[in-house]
Amino acid sequence: MRVPGAALSRFFFSLAVMNNSNCYHCGQPVPAGVDLEVGIDGQPRAMCCGGCQAVAQAIVANGLADYYHNRESRLW
């Protein structure tokens, strides 16, 4: 079975954000010494920078946390 490139990319992105050494919002590595978090679904989620932290806080504050569920569940 051939897996489309987009599906494979989404799969690896999902694996990356499940690891606390990666930003839950963008998937990039969290630099050493950076300790930024946002509570999403009752869990503290690591962020790599103030920008990702601000965007994630805005997403959650506006009742749009399903964005993260939809991103993680879609593999096309």
C-alpha positions in Angstrom: 0.0 0.0 0.0 1.3 3.4 -0.9 1.0 6.2 1.6 0.6 9.7 0.2 3.3 12.2 1.2 0.9 14.4 3.0 -0.4 11.5 5.1 3.1 10.6 6.0 4.0 14.2 6.9 1.0 14.5 9.2 1.8 11.2 10.9 5.3 12.3 11.7 4.1 15.7 12.8 1.6 14.0 15.2 4.4 11.9 16.6 6.6 15.0 17.1 4.0 17.0 19.0 3.3 14.0 21.3 6.9 14.3 22.5 7.4 17.0 25.2 10.6 18.1 23.6 8.6 19.4 20.6 6.2 22.4 20.5 2.6 21.2 20.7 1.5 24.0 18.4 4.1 23.9 15.5 6.0 20.7 16.1 9.4 22.4 16.2 12.0 21.4 18.9 11.6 23.3 22.1 15.0 25.1 22.7 16.9 24.2 25.9 16.0 26.5 28.7 12.6 27.5 27.2 9.8 26.6 29.6 6.6 27.8 28.0 3.3 25.9 28.3 -0.4 26.3 27.5 -3.1 24.2 29.1 -5.0 22.4 26.4 -7.6 19.8 27.3 -6.5 20.0 30.9 -2.9 19.1 30.0 0.1 21.4 30.0 1.5 21.4 26.5 5.1 22.6 25.7 5.6 25.6 23.4 8.8 26.6 21.6 8.4 30.3 21.7 6.2 33.2 22.8 4.5 33.3 19.4 3.3 29.7 19.5 2.3 30.3 23.2 0.2 33.4 22.3 -1.5 31.7 19.3 -2.3 28.5 21.3 -3.7 30.6 24.1 -5.9 32.5 21.6 -7.1 29.3 20.1 -8.1 27.9 23.5 -9.5 31.1 24.8 -11.8 31.4 21.8 -13.2 27.9 22.2 -11.3 26.5 19.2 -9.2 23.8 20.9 -10.8 21.3 18.5 -8.3 22.6 16.0 -5.7 20.4 17.8 -8.0 17.4 17.8 -8.8 17.8 14.1 -5.1 18.3 13.2 -4.1 15.1 15.0 -6.9 12.9 13.7 -6.6 13.7 10.0 -4.2 11.5 8.0 -4.7 12.1 4.4 
